[in-house]
Amino acid sequence: MERLNSKLYLQNCYIIQENERLRKKAQLLNQENQALLSELKQKLSKSNKKPNSNSIPDLNLSSSSTQNPANSSKP
């Protein structure tokens, strides 16, 4: 029984470590996504101000893209 407990404890430690690694990766991807979204909005804004430019429709991006999914599971 003690051996099984030790094995499960080690597995749990590994899962916690992997979860933290994935959380950090998700945060970095979210930051990159926000930067790209900001850049895209700036480019769209600039192109809409130019005379005789084609009308580019709004992307209608929801505010959920600004949420950080990595933090949503924290108590």
All heavy atoms as a GROMACS GRO file, in nm:
protein
  598
    1MET      N    1   0.082  -0.120   0.000
    1MET     CA    2   0.000   0.000   0.000
    1MET      C    3   0.087   0.127   0.000
    1MET      O    4   0.057   0.222  -0.070
    1MET     CB    5  -0.092  -0.002   0.123
    1MET     CG    6  -0.192   0.110   0.124
    1MET     SD    7  -0.307   0.088  -0.011
    1MET     CE    8  -0.454   0.149   0.060
    2GLU      N    9   0.193   0.125   0.079
    2GLU     CA   10   0.283   0.241   0.085
    2GLU      C   11   0.352   0.262  -0.049
    2GLU      O   12   0.374   0.375  -0.092
    2GLU     CB   13   0.387   0.220   0.196
    2GLU     CG   14   0.462   0.346   0.230
    2GLU     CD   15   0.549   0.328   0.353
    2GLU    OE1   16   0.504   0.263   0.450
    2GLU    OE2   17   0.663   0.378   0.349
    3ARG      N   18   0.385   0.152  -0.114
    3ARG     CA   19   0.449   0.160  -0.245
    3ARG      C   20   0.355   0.224  -0.347
    3ARG      O   21   0.396   0.307  -0.428
    3ARG     CB   22   0.489   0.019  -0.288
    3ARG     CG   23   0.569   0.014  -0.416
    3ARG     CD   24   0.618  -0.126  -0.442
    3ARG     NE   25   0.645  -0.144  -0.582
    3ARG     CZ   26   0.651  -0.259  -0.643
    3ARG    NH1   27   0.633  -0.369  -0.576
    3ARG    NH2   28   0.678  -0.267  -0.771
    4LEU      N   29   0.228   0.186  -0.342
    4LEU     CA   30   0.128   0.243  -0.433
    4LEU      C   31   0.112   0.392  -0.404
    4LEU      O   32   0.104   0.474  -0.497
    4LEU     CB   33  -0.006   0.171  -0.416
    4LEU     CG   34  -0.122   0.224  -0.501
    4LEU    CD1   35  -0.088   0.214  -0.650
    4LEU    CD2   36  -0.249   0.148  -0.470
    5ASN      N   37   0.109   0.428  -0.277
    5ASN     CA   38   0.099   0.569  -0.239
    5ASN      C   39   0.217   0.650  -0.294
    5ASN      O   40   0.198   0.760  -0.345
    5ASN     CB   41   0.097   0.585  -0.086
    5ASN     CG   42  -0.043   0.603  -0.033
    5ASN    OD1   43  -0.138   0.615  -0.109
    5ASN    ND2   44  -0.056   0.604   0.098
    6SER      N   45   0.335   0.596  -0.284
    6SER     CA   46   0.455   0.663  -0.334
    6SER      C   47   0.447   0.682  -0.485
    6SER      O   48   0.482   0.789  -0.538
    6SER     CB   49   0.580   0.584  -0.299
    6SER     OG   50   0.599   0.581  -0.160
    7LYS      N   51   0.401   0.578  -0.552
    7LYS     CA   52   0.389   0.585  -0.698
    7LYS      C   53   0.287   0.691  -0.737
    7LYS      O   54   0.312   0.772  -0.827
    7LYS     CB   55   0.348   0.448  -0.753
    7LYS     CG   56   0.341   0.443  -0.904
    7LYS     CD   57   0.305   0.304  -0.952
    7LYS     CE   58   0.296   0.301  -1.103
    7LYS     NZ   59   0.258   0.169  -1.154
    8LEU      N   60   0.174   0.694  -0.671
    8LEU     CA   61   0.070   0.792  -0.700
    8LEU      C   62   0.117   0.934  -0.667
    8LEU      O   63   0.086   1.029  -0.738
    8LEU     CB   64  -0.059   0.760  -0.624
    8LEU     CG   65  -0.132   0.634  -0.670
    8LEU    CD1   66  -0.249   0.604  -0.578
    8LEU    CD2   67  -0.179   0.647  -0.814
    9TYR      N   68   0.193   0.947  -0.560
    9TYR     CA   69   0.246   1.077  -0.522
    9TYR      C   70   0.339   1.130  -0.630
    9TYR      O   71   0.331   1.246  -0.669
    9TYR     CB   72   0.320   1.066  -0.388
    9TYR     CG   73   0.391   1.193  -0.350
    9TYR    CD1   74   0.320   1.300  -0.296
    9TYR    CD2   75   0.528   1.207  -0.370
    9TYR    CE1   76   0.385   1.418  -0.262
    9TYR    CE2   77   0.594   1.325  -0.336
    9TYR     CZ   78   0.522   1.430  -0.282
    9TYR     OH   79   0.587   1.546  -0.249
   10LEU      N   80   0.426   1.044  -0.682
   10LEU     CA   81   0.518   1.085  -0.788
   10LEU      C   82   0.443   1.122  -0.916
   10LEU      O   83   0.478   1.219  -0.984
   10LEU     CB   84   0.620   0.975  -0.816
   10LEU     CG   85   0.724   0.954  -0.706
   10LEU    CD1   86   0.812   0.834  -0.739
   10LEU    CD2   87   0.810   1.079  -0.688
   11GLN      N   88   0.340   1.046  -0.948
   11GLN     CA   89   0.258   1.077  -1.066
   11GLN      C   90   0.190   1.212  -1.049
   11GLN      O   91   0.183   1.293  -1.142
   11GLN     CB   92   0.154   0.969  -1.090
   11GLN     CG   93   0.211   0.841  -1.147
   11GLN     CD   94   0.106   0.733  -1.166
   11GLN    OE1   95  -0.005   0.741  -1.112
   11GLN    NE2   96   0.140   0.631  -1.243
   12ASN      N   97   0.141   1.236  -0.928
   12ASN     CA   98   0.075   1.363  -0.899
   12ASN      C   99   0.173   1.479  -0.914
   12ASN      O  100   0.140   1.584  -0.970
   12ASN     CB  101   0.015   1.360  -0.758
   12ASN     CG  102  -0.079   1.476  -0.733
   12ASN    OD1  103  -0.147   1.523  -0.823
   12ASN    ND2  104  -0.080   1.522  -0.610
   13CYS      N  105   0.294   1.462  -0.863
   13CYS     CA  106   0.398   1.566  -0.877
   13CYS      C  107   0.427   1.594  -1.024
   13CYS      O  108   0.440   1.711  -1.064
   13CYS     CB  109   0.526   1.524  -0.804
   13CYS     SG  110   0.512   1.529  -0.625
   14TYR      N  111   0.436   1.490  -1.103
   14TYR     CA  112   0.461   1.506  -1.245
   14TYR      C  113   0.347   1.582  -1.312
   14TYR      O  114   0.370   1.672  -1.394
   14TYR     CB  115   0.482   1.370  -1.313
   14TYR     CG  116   0.491   1.381  -1.463
   14TYR    CD1  117   0.607   1.430  -1.523
   14TYR    CD2  118   0.384   1.347  -1.544
   14TYR    CE1  119   0.616   1.442  -1.661
   14TYR    CE2  120   0.391   1.360  -1.682
   14TYR     CZ  121   0.507   1.407  -1.740
   14TYR     OH  122   0.514   1.421  -1.876
   15ILE      N  123   0.224   1.548  -1.278
   15ILE     CA  124   0.106   1.612  -1.337
   15ILE      C  125   0.103   1.760  -1.299
   15ILE      O  126   0.075   1.846  -1.383
   15ILE     CB  127  -0.023   1.540  -1.294
   15ILE    CG1  128  -0.030   1.403  -1.362
   15ILE    CG2  129  -0.147   1.623  -1.328
   15ILE    CD1  130  -0.140   1.312  -1.310
   16ILE      N  131   0.134   1.791  -1.175
   16ILE     CA  132   0.137   1.930  -1.129
   16ILE      C  133   0.244   2.007  -1.207
   16ILE      O  134   0.220   2.120  -1.251
   16ILE     CB  135   0.161   1.938  -0.977
   16ILE    CG1  136   0.038   1.886  -0.903
   16ILE    CG2  137   0.195   2.079  -0.933
   16ILE    CD1  138   0.060   1.866  -0.753
   17GLN      N  139   0.360   1.948  -1.224
   17GLN     CA  140   0.469   2.012  -1.297
   17GLN      C  141   0.430   2.036  -1.444
   17GLN      O  142   0.454   2.144  -1.499
   17GLN     CB  143   0.591   1.920  -1.289
   17GLN     CG  144   0.723   1.986  -1.312
   17GLN     CD  145   0.837   1.889  -1.284
   17GLN    OE1  146   0.824   1.768  -1.308
   17GLN    NE2  147   0.948   1.939  -1.235
   18GLU      N  148   0.370   1.936  -1.505
   18GLU     CA  149   0.327   1.948  -1.644
   18GLU      C  150   0.217   2.054  -1.658
   18GLU      O  151   0.214   2.132  -1.752
   18GLU     CB  152   0.276   1.812  -1.694
   18GLU     CG  153   0.235   1.809  -1.839
   18GLU     CD  154   0.352   1.818  -1.937
   18GLU    OE1  155   0.468   1.820  -1.894
   18GLU    OE2  156   0.326   1.823  -2.058
   19ASN      N  157   0.126   2.058  -1.562
   19ASN     CA  158   0.019   2.156  -1.562
   19ASN      C  159   0.076   2.298  -1.555
   19ASN      O  160   0.032   2.387  -1.628
   19ASN     CB  161  -0.075   2.131  -1.444
   19ASN     CG  162  -0.200   2.215  -1.451
   19ASN    OD1  163  -0.245   2.252  -1.557
   19ASN    ND2  164  -0.256   2.244  -1.336
   20GLU      N  165   0.174   2.319  -1.472
   20GLU     CA  166   0.237   2.450  -1.460
   20GLU      C  167   0.308   2.489  -1.590
   20GLU      O  168   0.300   2.603  -1.635
   20GLU     CB  169   0.337   2.450  -1.343
   20GLU     CG  170   0.395   2.586  -1.313
   20GLU     CD  171   0.292   2.690  -1.275
   20GLU    OE1  172   0.187   2.655  -1.217
   20GLU    OE2  173   0.316   2.809  -1.305
   21ARG      N  174   0.374   2.392  -1.653
   21ARG     CA  175   0.442   2.417  -1.780
   21ARG      C  176   0.340   2.458  -1.887
   21ARG      O  177   0.360   2.556  -1.961
   21ARG     CB  178   0.518   2.292  -1.826
   21ARG     CG  179   0.598   2.312  -1.954
   21ARG     CD  180   0.659   2.182  -2.003
   21ARG     NE  181   0.561   2.089  -2.056
   21ARG     CZ  182   0.507   2.098  -2.179
   21ARG    NH1  183   0.541   2.194  -2.260
   21ARG    NH2  184   0.417   2.010  -2.220
   22LEU      N  185   0.228   2.388  -1.892
   22LEU     CA  186   0.124   2.419  -1.990
   22LEU      C  187   0.057   2.553  -1.960
   22LEU      O  188   0.021   2.627  -2.052
   22LEU     CB  189   0.021   2.306  -1.994
   22LEU     CG  190   0.070   2.174  -2.052
   22LEU    CD1  191  -0.033   2.065  -2.034
   22LEU    CD2  192   0.107   2.189  -2.199
   23ARG      N  193   0.041   2.584  -1.833
   23ARG     CA  194  -0.018   2.712  -1.794
   23ARG      C  195   0.070   2.827  -1.843
   23ARG      O  196   0.022   2.926  -1.898
   23ARG     CB  197  -0.035   2.721  -1.642
   23ARG     CG  198  -0.098   2.851  -1.595
   23ARG     CD  199  -0.118   2.853  -1.446
   23ARG     NE  200  -0.230   2.766  -1.410
   23ARG     CZ  201  -0.219   2.659  -1.332
   23ARG    NH1  202  -0.104   2.627  -1.278
   23ARG    NH2  203  -0.324   2.585  -1.305
   24LYS      N  204   0.201   2.814  -1.824
   24LYS     CA  205   0.294   2.918  -1.870
   24LYS      C  206   0.290   2.931  -2.022
   24LYS      O  207   0.292   3.042  -2.076
   24LYS     CB  208   0.436   2.887  -1.823
   24LYS     CG  209   0.456   2.910  -1.674
   24LYS     CD  210   0.596   2.874  -1.631
   24LYS     CE  211   0.612   2.889  -1.480
   24LYS     NZ  212   0.746   2.849  -1.436
   25LYS      N  213   0.283   2.818  -2.091
   25LYS     CA  214   0.277   2.820  -2.237
   25LYS      C  215   0.149   2.887  -2.284
   25LYS      O  216   0.150   2.966  -2.378
   25LYS     CB  217   0.285   2.677  -2.292
   25LYS     CG  218   0.295   2.670  -2.441
   25LYS     CD  219   0.322   2.529  -2.490
   25LYS     CE  220   0.343   2.524  -2.638
   25LYS     NZ  221   0.374   2.390  -2.686
   26ALA      N  222   0.037   2.859  -2.216
   26ALA     CA  223  -0.090   2.920  -2.251
   26ALA      C  224  -0.085   3.071  -2.230
   26ALA      O  225  -0.139   3.148  -2.311
   26ALA     CB  226  -0.204   2.858  -2.169
   27GLN      N  227  -0.020   3.114  -2.124
   27GLN     CA  228  -0.007   3.258  -2.098
   27GLN      C  229   0.075   3.326  -2.209
   27GLN      O  230   0.038   3.434  -2.256
   27GLN     CB  231   0.058   3.283  -1.962
   27GLN     CG  232  -0.033   3.251  -1.846
   27GLN     CD  233   0.038   3.261  -1.712
   27GLN    OE1  234   0.159   3.250  -1.704
   27GLN    NE2  235  -0.039   3.279  -1.606
   28LEU      N  236   0.184   3.262  -2.249
   28LEU     CA  237   0.267   3.318  -2.357
   28LEU      C  238   0.190   3.325  -2.489
   28LEU      O  239   0.197   3.424  -2.561
   28LEU     CB  240   0.394   3.237  -2.374
   28LEU     CG  241   0.498   3.250  -2.264
   28LEU    CD1  242   0.612   3.150  -2.284
   28LEU    CD2  243   0.553   3.391  -2.259
   29LEU      N  244   0.115   3.220  -2.518
   29LEU     CA  245   0.036   3.218  -2.641
   29LEU      C  246  -0.073   3.324  -2.638
   29LEU      O  247  -0.102   3.389  -2.739
   29LEU     CB  248  -0.025   3.080  -2.665
   29LEU     CG  249   0.074   2.971  -2.705
   29LEU    CD1  250   0.006   2.834  -2.704
   29LEU    CD2  251   0.135   2.999  -2.842
   30ASN      N  252  -0.132   3.344  -2.521
   30ASN     CA  253  -0.234   3.446  -2.507
   30ASN      C  254  -0.175   3.586  -2.528
   30ASN      O  255  -0.233   3.669  -2.597
   30ASN     CB  256  -0.301   3.438  -2.369
   30ASN     CG  257  -0.419   3.532  -2.358
   30ASN    OD1  258  -0.505   3.535  -2.444
   30ASN    ND2  259  -0.421   3.610  -2.252
   31GLN      N  260  -0.057   3.610  -2.472
   31GLN     CA  261   0.009   3.739  -2.491
   31GLN      C  262   0.042   3.762  -2.639
   31GLN      O  263   0.022   3.871  -2.692
   31GLN     CB  264   0.138   3.746  -2.408
   31GLN     CG  265   0.113   3.758  -2.260
   31GLN     CD  266   0.243   3.749  -2.180
   31GLN    OE1  267   0.349   3.724  -2.234
   31GLN    NE2  268   0.232   3.766  -2.049
   32GLU      N  269   0.091   3.658  -2.704
   32GLU     CA  270   0.122   3.669  -2.846
   32GLU      C  271  -0.005   3.696  -2.927
   32GLU      O  272  -0.006   3.780  -3.019
   32GLU     CB  273   0.188   3.540  -2.895
   32GLU     CG  274   0.229   3.544  -3.041
   32GLU     CD  275   0.292   3.414  -3.089
   32GLU    OE1  276   0.310   3.321  -3.009
   32GLU    OE2  277   0.323   3.407  -3.209
   33ASN      N  278  -0.111   3.628  -2.892
   33ASN     CA  279  -0.239   3.647  -2.960
   33ASN      C  280  -0.288   3.791  -2.944
   33ASN      O  281  -0.335   3.853  -3.039
   33ASN     CB  282  -0.342   3.548  -2.905
   33ASN     CG  283  -0.471   3.551  -2.983
   33ASN    OD1  284  -0.472   3.566  -3.104
   33ASN    ND2  285  -0.582   3.535  -2.912
   34GLN      N  286  -0.277   3.844  -2.823
   34GLN     CA  287  -0.321   3.981  -2.797
   34GLN      C  288  -0.237   4.081  -2.877
   34GLN      O  289  -0.290   4.179  -2.931
   34GLN     CB  290  -0.313   4.013  -2.648
   34GLN     CG  291  -0.413   3.936  -2.564
   34GLN     CD  292  -0.555   3.956  -2.609
   34GLN    OE1  293  -0.598   4.067  -2.632
   34GLN    NE2  294  -0.628   3.847  -2.625
   35ALA      N  295  -0.107   4.058  -2.885
   35ALA     CA  296  -0.019   4.146  -2.962
   35ALA      C  297  -0.055   4.142  -3.110
   35ALA      O  298  -0.062   4.247  -3.176
   35ALA     CB  299   0.127   4.107  -2.940
   36LEU      N  300  -0.079   4.023  -3.162
   36LEU     CA  301  -0.116   4.010  -3.304
   36LEU      C  302  -0.252   4.073  -3.331
   36LEU      O  303  -0.272   4.137  -3.435
   36LEU     CB  304  -0.117   3.863  -3.344
   36LEU     CG  305   0.020   3.796  -3.352
   36LEU    CD1  306   0.006   3.645  -3.370
   36LEU    CD2  307   0.104   3.855  -3.464
   37LEU      N  308  -0.345   4.058  -3.239
   37LEU     CA  309  -0.477   4.117  -3.254
   37LEU      C  310  -0.467   4.269  -3.255
   37LEU      O  311  -0.529   4.336  -3.338
   37LEU     CB  312  -0.569   4.071  -3.141
   37LEU     CG  313  -0.711   4.126  -3.141
   37LEU    CD1  314  -0.784   4.087  -3.270
   37LEU    CD2  315  -0.787   4.074  -3.020
   38SER      N  316  -0.386   4.323  -3.167
   38SER     CA  317  -0.366   4.468  -3.162
   38SER      C  318  -0.304   4.518  -3.292
   38SER      O  319  -0.346   4.620  -3.347
   38SER     CB  320  -0.276   4.502  -3.043
   38SER     OG  321  -0.247   4.638  -3.041
   39GLU      N  322  -0.204   4.446  -3.341
   39GLU     CA  323  -0.140   4.482  -3.467
   39GLU      C  324  -0.238   4.479  -3.582
   39GLU      O  325  -0.242   4.569  -3.667
   39GLU     CB  326  -0.024   4.386  -3.493
   39GLU     CG  327   0.061   4.420  -3.612
   39GLU     CD  328   0.173   4.320  -3.634
   39GLU    OE1  329   0.223   4.262  -3.536
   39GLU    OE2  330   0.211   4.300  -3.750
   40LEU      N  331  -0.322   4.377  -3.585
   40LEU     CA  332  -0.422   4.364  -3.692
   40LEU      C  333  -0.522   4.478  -3.685
   40LEU      O  334  -0.557   4.538  -3.787
   40LEU     CB  335  -0.494   4.230  -3.680
   40LEU     CG  336  -0.604   4.202  -3.782
   40LEU    CD1  337  -0.549   4.203  -3.924
   40LEU    CD2  338  -0.671   4.069  -3.752
   41LYS      N  339  -0.566   4.513  -3.565
   41LYS     CA  340  -0.662   4.623  -3.550
   41LYS      C  341  -0.601   4.755  -3.597
   41LYS      O  342  -0.669   4.835  -3.660
   41LYS     CB  343  -0.707   4.635  -3.404
   41LYS     CG  344  -0.806   4.528  -3.364
   41LYS     CD  345  -0.848   4.545  -3.219
   41LYS     CE  346  -0.949   4.442  -3.177
   41LYS     NZ  347  -0.991   4.458  -3.037
   42GLN      N  348  -0.472   4.776  -3.567
   42GLN     CA  349  -0.405   4.898  -3.611
   42GLN      C  350  -0.397   4.903  -3.764
   42GLN      O  351  -0.422   5.006  -3.826
   42GLN     CB  352  -0.264   4.906  -3.552
   42GLN     CG  353  -0.261   4.941  -3.406
   42GLN     CD  354  -0.119   4.941  -3.350
   42GLN    OE1  355  -0.023   4.910  -3.420
   42GLN    NE2  356  -0.106   4.975  -3.222
   43LYS      N  357  -0.363   4.791  -3.824
   43LYS     CA  358  -0.353   4.786  -3.971
   43LYS      C  359  -0.489   4.808  -4.035
   43LYS      O  360  -0.501   4.879  -4.136
   43LYS     CB  361  -0.295   4.652  -4.016
   43LYS     CG  362  -0.146   4.640  -3.991
   43LYS     CD  363  -0.091   4.510  -4.041
   43LYS     CE  364   0.059   4.502  -4.016
   43LYS     NZ  365   0.118   4.378  -4.066
   44LEU      N  366  -0.593   4.748  -3.976
   44LEU     CA  367  -0.727   4.767  -4.031
   44LEU      C  368  -0.771   4.911  -4.015
   44LEU      O  369  -0.834   4.969  -4.103
   44LEU     CB  370  -0.827   4.673  -3.961
   44LEU     CG  371  -0.815   4.526  -3.997
   44LEU    CD1  372  -0.911   4.442  -3.912
   44LEU    CD2  373  -0.842   4.503  -4.144
   45SER      N  374  -0.738   4.970  -3.903
   45SER     CA  375  -0.774   5.110  -3.878
   45SER      C  376  -0.705   5.202  -3.977
   45SER      O  377  -0.766   5.293  -4.032
   45SER     CB  378  -0.735   5.147  -3.735
   45SER     OG  379  -0.760   5.283  -3.711
   46LYS      N  380  -0.578   5.178  -4.001
   46LYS     CA  381  -0.502   5.260  -4.097
   46LYS      C  382  -0.556   5.244  -4.238
   46LYS      O  383  -0.569   5.341  -4.313
   46LYS     CB  384  -0.354   5.224  -4.094
   46LYS     CG  385  -0.283   5.274  -3.970
   46LYS     CD  386  -0.137   5.233  -3.974
   46LYS     CE  387  -0.066   5.278  -3.847
   46LYS     NZ  388   0.074   5.236  -3.844
   47SER      N  389  -0.589   5.122  -4.278
   47SER     CA  390  -0.637   5.098  -4.414
   47SER      C  391  -0.776   5.156  -4.433
   47SER      O  392  -0.812   5.195  -4.544
   47SER     CB  393  -0.635   4.949  -4.447
   47SER     OG  394  -0.731   4.879  -4.371
   48ASN      N  395  -0.857   5.164  -4.328
   48ASN     CA  396  -0.991   5.222  -4.339
   48ASN      C  397  -0.985   5.374  -4.349
   48ASN      O  398  -1.078   5.435  -4.398
   48ASN     CB  399  -1.078   5.181  -4.219
   48ASN     CG  400  -1.127   5.039  -4.230
   48ASN    OD1  401  -1.132   4.982  -4.339
   48ASN    ND2  402  -1.164   4.980  -4.118
   49LYS      N  403  -0.876   5.436  -4.307
   49LYS     CA  404  -0.863   5.582  -4.313
   49LYS      C  405  -0.816   5.628  -4.450
   49LYS      O  406  -0.829   5.744  -4.484
   49LYS     CB  407  -0.766   5.631  -4.205
   49LYS     CG  408  -0.823   5.616  -4.065
   49LYS     CD  409  -0.725   5.665  -3.961
   49LYS     CE  410  -0.782   5.645  -3.822
   49LYS     NZ  411  -0.688   5.685  -3.718
   50LYS      N  412  -0.758   5.540  -4.529
   50LYS     CA  413  -0.707   5.576  -4.662
   50LYS      C  414  -0.825   5.602  -4.755
   50LYS      O  415  -0.922   5.526  -4.756
   50LYS     CB  416  -0.620   5.464  -4.720
   50LYS     CG  417  -0.489   5.445  -4.648
   50LYS     CD  418  -0.410   5.333  -4.713
   50LYS     CE  419  -0.281   5.309  -4.639
   50LYS     NZ  420  -0.208   5.193  -4.694
   51PRO      N  421  -0.818   5.707  -4.838
   51PRO     CA  422  -0.925   5.732  -4.935
   51PRO      C  423  -0.926   5.623  -5.043
   51PRO      O  424  -0.823   5.569  -5.078
   51PRO     CB  425  -0.889   5.868  -4.995
   51PRO     CG  426  -0.744   5.889  -4.964
   51PRO     CD  427  -0.713   5.806  -4.843
   52ASN      N  428  -1.044   5.595  -5.094
   52ASN     CA  429  -1.064   5.497  -5.201
   52ASN      C  430  -1.018   5.356  -5.164
   52ASN      O  431  -0.986   5.276  -5.249
   52ASN     CB  432  -0.994   5.540  -5.330
   52ASN     CG  433  -1.050   5.670  -5.384
   52ASN    OD1  434  -1.168   5.699  -5.364
   52ASN    ND2  435  -0.966   5.748  -5.451
   53SER      N  436  -1.012   5.327  -5.036
   53SER     CA  437  -0.974   5.190  -4.998
   53SER      C  438  -1.099   5.104  -4.989
   53SER      O  439  -1.209   5.153  -4.966
   53SER     CB  440  -0.901   5.189  -4.864
   53SER     OG  441  -0.990   5.227  -4.761
   54ASN      N  442  -1.080   4.975  -5.012
   54ASN     CA  443  -1.192   4.883  -5.001
   54ASN      C  444  -1.236   4.875  -4.856
   54ASN      O  445  -1.154   4.877  -4.766
   54ASN     CB  446  -1.152   4.744  -5.050
   54ASN     CG  447  -1.128   4.743  -5.198
   54ASN    OD1  448  -1.180   4.827  -5.271
   54ASN    ND2  449  -1.050   4.647  -5.245
   55SER      N  450  -1.363   4.865  -4.836
   55SER     CA  451  -1.416   4.855  -4.700
   55SER      C  452  -1.386   4.717  -4.643
   55SER      O  453  -1.420   4.615  -4.704
   55SER     CB  454  -1.568   4.878  -4.701
   55SER     OG  455  -1.619   4.859  -4.573
   56ILE      N  456  -1.322   4.714  -4.530
   56ILE     CA  457  -1.289   4.587  -4.465
   56ILE      C  458  -1.386   4.569  -4.348
   56ILE      O  459  -1.391   4.653  -4.258
   56ILE     CB  460  -1.144   4.584  -4.414
   56ILE    CG1  461  -1.048   4.604  -4.531
   56ILE    CG2  462  -1.115   4.454  -4.340
   56ILE    CD1  463  -0.903   4.615  -4.492
   57PRO      N  464  -1.463   4.463  -4.348
   57PRO     CA  465  -1.562   4.444  -4.242
   57PRO      C  466  -1.496   4.421  -4.106
   57PRO      O  467  -1.385   4.370  -4.097
   57PRO     CB  468  -1.640   4.320  -4.286
   57PRO     CG  469  -1.550   4.249  -4.380
   57PRO     CD  470  -1.463   4.354  -4.443
   58ASP      N  471  -1.567   4.462  -4.001
   58ASP     CA  472  -1.520   4.441  -3.865
   58ASP      C  473  -1.513   4.291  -3.838
   58ASP      O  474  -1.598   4.214  -3.882
   58ASP     CB  475  -1.618   4.508  -3.767
   58ASP     CG  476  -1.568   4.507  -3.625
   58ASP    OD1  477  -1.452   4.464  -3.602
   58ASP    OD2  478  -1.644   4.548  -3.535
   59LEU      N  479  -1.410   4.250  -3.767
   59LEU     CA  480  -1.392   4.108  -3.738
   59LEU      C  481  -1.487   4.058  -3.631
   59LEU      O  482  -1.502   3.938  -3.611
   59LEU     CB  483  -1.248   4.082  -3.696
   59LEU     CG  484  -1.144   4.111  -3.803
   59LEU    CD1  485  -1.005   4.089  -3.747
   59LEU    CD2  486  -1.167   4.025  -3.924
   60ASN      N  487  -1.551   4.150  -3.561
   60ASN     CA  488  -1.644   4.114  -3.454
   60ASN      C  489  -1.585   4.015  -3.358
   60ASN      O  490  -1.646   3.916  -3.322
   60ASN     CB  491  -1.775   4.058  -3.512
   60ASN     CG  492  -1.855   4.165  -3.583
   60ASN    OD1  493  -1.855   4.280  -3.540
   60ASN    ND2  494  -1.921   4.129  -3.691
   61LEU      N  495  -1.462   4.042  -3.316
   61LEU     CA  496  -1.397   3.954  -3.220
   61LEU      C  497  -1.459   3.975  -3.084
   61LEU      O  498  -1.478   4.088  -3.040
   61LEU     CB  499  -1.247   3.983  -3.215
   61LEU     CG  500  -1.173   3.951  -3.345
   61LEU    CD1  501  -1.030   4.000  -3.336
   61LEU    CD2  502  -1.176   3.802  -3.371
   62SER      N  503  -1.490   3.865  -3.018
   62SER     CA  504  -1.552   3.876  -2.886
   62SER      C  505  -1.449   3.912  -2.781
   62SER      O  506  -1.330   3.893  -2.799
   62SER     CB  507  -1.620   3.744  -2.850
   62SER     OG  508  -1.522   3.645  -2.830
   63SER      N  509  -1.496   3.963  -2.669
   63SER     CA  510  -1.406   4.000  -2.560
   63SER      C  511  -1.348   3.877  -2.492
   63SER      O  512  -1.258   3.888  -2.410
   63SER     CB  513  -1.480   4.086  -2.457
   63SER     OG  514  -1.587   4.014  -2.402
   64SER      N  515  -1.398   3.758  -2.524
   64SER     CA  516  -1.346   3.637  -2.462
   64SER      C  517  -1.202   3.611  -2.502
   64SER      O  518  -1.130   3.540  -2.434
   64SER     CB  519  -1.432   3.515  -2.499
   64SER     OG  520  -1.424   3.492  -2.638
   65SER      N  521  -1.157   3.674  -2.612
   65SER     CA  522  -1.018   3.653  -2.653
   65SER      C  523  -0.921   3.722  -2.558
   65SER      O  524  -0.804   3.693  -2.558
   65SER     CB  525  -0.997   3.703  -2.796
   65SER     OG  526  -1.014   3.843  -2.801
   66THR      N  527  -0.973   3.814  -2.476
   66THR     CA  528  -0.886   3.882  -2.381
   66THR      C  529  -0.878   3.809  -2.248
   66THR      O  530  -0.798   3.842  -2.163
   66THR     CB  531  -0.935   4.026  -2.355
   66THR    OG1  532  -1.066   4.021  -2.299
   66THR    CG2  533  -0.932   4.108  -2.483
   67GLN      N  534  -0.962   3.710  -2.231
   67GLN     CA  535  -0.956   3.634  -2.107
   67GLN      C  536  -0.836   3.544  -2.108
   67GLN      O  537  -0.792   3.496  -2.212
   67GLN     CB  538  -1.082   3.547  -2.091
   67GLN     CG  539  -1.207   3.630  -2.069
   67GLN     CD  540  -1.330   3.541  -2.064
   67GLN    OE1  541  -1.322   3.423  -2.094
   67GLN    NE2  542  -1.442   3.598  -2.028
   68ASN      N  543  -0.782   3.517  -1.990
   68ASN     CA  544  -0.667   3.430  -1.979
   68ASN      C  545  -0.714   3.294  -1.930
   68ASN      O  546  -0.745   3.277  -1.814
   68ASN     CB  547  -0.566   3.490  -1.881
   68ASN     CG  548  -0.435   3.416  -1.884
   68ASN    OD1  549  -0.427   3.306  -1.940
   68ASN    ND2  550  -0.333   3.473  -1.825
   69PRO      N  551  -0.722   3.194  -2.020
   69PRO     CA  552  -0.772   3.062  -1.981
   69PRO      C  553  -0.683   2.994  -1.878
   69PRO      O  554  -0.728   2.908  -1.805
   69PRO     CB  555  -0.774   2.984  -2.112
   69PRO     CG  556  -0.678   3.054  -2.201
   69PRO     CD  557  -0.680   3.198  -2.159
   70ALA      N  558  -0.559   3.036  -1.870
   70ALA     CA  559  -0.469   2.972  -1.776
   70ALA      C  560  -0.505   3.005  -1.633
   70ALA      O  561  -0.479   2.928  -1.542
   70ALA     CB  562  -0.325   3.015  -1.804
   71ASN      N  563  -0.567   3.120  -1.612
   71ASN     CA  564  -0.603   3.160  -1.478
   71ASN      C  565  -0.745   3.124  -1.439
   71ASN      O  566  -0.785   3.142  -1.326
   71ASN     CB  567  -0.584   3.312  -1.461
   71ASN     CG  568  -0.438   3.351  -1.462
   71ASN    OD1  569  -0.353   3.270  -1.428
   71ASN    ND2  570  -0.410   3.473  -1.502
   72SER      N  571  -0.824   3.073  -1.531
   72SER     CA  572  -0.964   3.045  -1.502
   72SER      C  573  -0.982   2.924  -1.410
   72SER      O  574  -1.084   2.911  -1.346
   72SER     CB  575  -1.041   3.023  -1.632
   72SER     OG  576  -0.990   2.909  -1.699
   73SER      N  577  -0.883   2.840  -1.400
   73SER     CA  578  -0.896   2.721  -1.316
   73SER      C  579  -0.844   2.742  -1.176
   73SER      O  580  -0.853   2.654  -1.093
   73SER     CB  581  -0.825   2.602  -1.380
   73SER     OG  582  -0.688   2.631  -1.390
   74LYS      N  583  -0.788   2.861  -1.150
   74LYS     CA  584  -0.734   2.886  -1.017
   74LYS      C  585  -0.847   2.916  -0.920
   74LYS      O  586  -0.941   2.985  -0.954
   74LYS     CB  587  -0.637   3.005  -1.020
   74LYS     CG  588  -0.507   2.973  -1.086
   74LYS     CD  589  -0.411   3.087  -1.071
   74LYS     CE  590  -0.277   3.051  -1.134
   74LYS     NZ  591  -0.184   3.161  -1.122
   75PRO      N  592  -0.840   2.862  -0.798
   75PRO     CA  593  -0.946   2.887  -0.700
   75PRO      C  594  -0.943   3.029  -0.648
   75PRO      O  595  -0.851   3.098  -0.646
   75PRO     CB  596  -0.915   2.791  -0.586
   75PRO     CG  597  -0.779   2.735  -0.611
   75PRO     CD  598  -0.741   2.769  -0.750
   0.00000   0.00000   0.00000
